[in-house]
Amino acid sequence: MKWRYILVPVILLSVFAGLSRQTSLVKAEESCGDNIECFQKQINDLTALLNTNQGEANKIGTKIKSIQSQINVATAKLKVTEANIKDRSKKVSTQYLVLSVKIREMYMRLRSQPLWVSLLSSTSMGESRRELAYRQDSNERDKQIIVNLVQEIGSLEADKKALELKKIQLAKLQADLDIQNAVFLKEIKTLSAKIAKITAEMQEVINSKIDSLNLSSSLGGGPLFCVDDRKLDPGFGTGFAFFTSGIPHRVGMSQYGAQLRAKKGQSYETILRAYYDNISIEKADENTEILVNGTNDYRQTFNNERMKIEDYMKHIYEMPGDWEMEALKAQAIAARSYALAVMRDEKVIKPNQEGQEIKKEENTQKWKDAVEQTRGMVLRSEGQIAKAWYASTAGGYTYRSSDVWQRSTSWTKRLRDTEGDVGSLNDLFSKAYDRESPCLYTAQGSRKEYAKSAWLKPEEVADIANVILLVRRDSSIDRYTLCGENSPNKKCHDILSADTVKDKLRSAGGQPFDYISEATITGFDFGLGKSNGIRLRDRGGREETFDGDEFKNFFNTRAPSNIVIVGPLYNVERR
């Protein structure tokens, strides 16, 4: 069986060598600047390597468990063997003592009365011979028992030595595997950190394009206003618009969702527990001061002004002051928690939607009543005040902070924010708690020359598809040359025209699209809230299917102007 013990280290060395080869493939990440495709490629490469290493680590983990199980079995057998040896040794000692007594008795009789005297005095010679034979037979049996026990002890001792040797060998193998596993786990941790860093940078780029839309993340900037592009005529006939469910950022409480929940009789505590996870509602120090600095969205300036938290609360304008009382209470607790968490982490808060919208004037009496009725109340999670994010419209789904900002928190959650199950977009629009929001289903971005709409021409959608196909074949292409026309990305340069992209794709062995006649989402994940994929078809019947996230990320770079898909759940409208 020695070959097994030789084989395992060989396997480990080969695996480790494989790891070294794989690690050497991970070069220092190129600077992606604001280019989403570059980020996505790096993430894909690192994720593939991470999955490989994770698989090897899992294999090693399985081997470690197997070896540990064998060690446990060997240890158990060793204990049984030791117990058997001890038991057999006792039996040998006992039997040896019995035999010794018998021999001594025989010896004493022979000394006290010689055998010839015993024979002459016996009533019969036959009886004497029988007695002598019986004694000899008994002695032989006792001696044989001792011999057998000694042999058994010898066998058990040999088994014990073999088990001890096996235990040592298995322990050494386990130690070797532990070392290799530690190497893999360290590499996995490093790769995970790289993926998180690159993903965060990519999200920052996407967010910067979304920021150029000047979308109101909450209701603090005034009444929410979104245009339904389906009612706009861009003036170029057939076109496609990419509609998103909800608007950024979909983390924490949906304000429109809270309002409808309150209308349906839910309490502020029920509302808060619907949108936040692992929370308790507790009292905070009412003497904490809030430092406000900056200009609000109503052009009022706060120059490092200090106010007690409960006074600060009266000036918050993050939700219409005439909404349902339970919704206002939920908003008050979330806003108080957010302000105190920002002060803890950043020491100052802005008076606009980068912080929380406040005005010089106090809000309505109804709002102040909600503030007073929840006086001092905050959300706590794992011992700290939660930074209770909220936004106007979640589009039927909320996400964890790590999904959106790569910032893991214990109090954010993935939630399908609907009344009942959802099996279609129509279900979503009729069951979402924030269905009263004008921004539940909208296309974001616009171009002045096309009725300030987000409609794209069939040729423009074909161009986005061609860019994806080109990058798949030529990953070395400068991503900053693939930006869309009039992109807000300041690092874009020497932007390739649609015709140039086609030429490069042909040179790389690909076949470009000229005109997209059909665009269809291939499936929705209504549990998580995302589009799984999109299928594009040209007039000749040729089609190509793209992953939902892949298409969204390329779209957000190549689409003209500030037209953007702002969330994971999107749909295509055709006119």
Secondary structure, 3 states (H helix, E strand, C coil): CHHHHHHHHHHHHHHHHHHHHHHHHCCCCCCCCCCHHHHHHHHHHHHHHHHHHHHHHHHHHHHHHHHHHHHHHHHHHHHHHHHHHHHHHHHHHHHHHHHHHHHHHHHHHHHHCCHHHHHHHCCCHHHHHHHHHHHHHHHHHHHHHHHHHHHHHHHHHHHHHHHHHHHHHHHHHHHHHHHHHHHHHHHHHHHHHHHHHHHHHHHHHHHHHHHCCCCCCCHHHCCCCCCCHHHCCCCCCCCEEEEEECCCCCECEEHHHHHHHHHCCCCHHHHHHHHCCCCEEEECCCCCEEEEEEECCCCCEEEEEEEEHHHHHHCECCCCCCCCHHHHHHHHHHHHHHHHHHHHHHCCECCCCCCCCECCCCCCHHHHHHHHHCCCEEEEECCEECCCCEECCCCCEEECHHHHHCCCCCCCCCEECECCCCCCHHHHHHHECCCCCCCCEEEECCEHHHCCECCECHHHHHHHHHHHHHHHHCCCCCHHHCCCCCCCCCCCCCCCCHHHHHHHHHHCCCCCCCCEEEEEEEEEECCCCEEEEEEEEECCCCEEEEEHHHHHHHHHHHCCCCCECCCCCEEEEEC
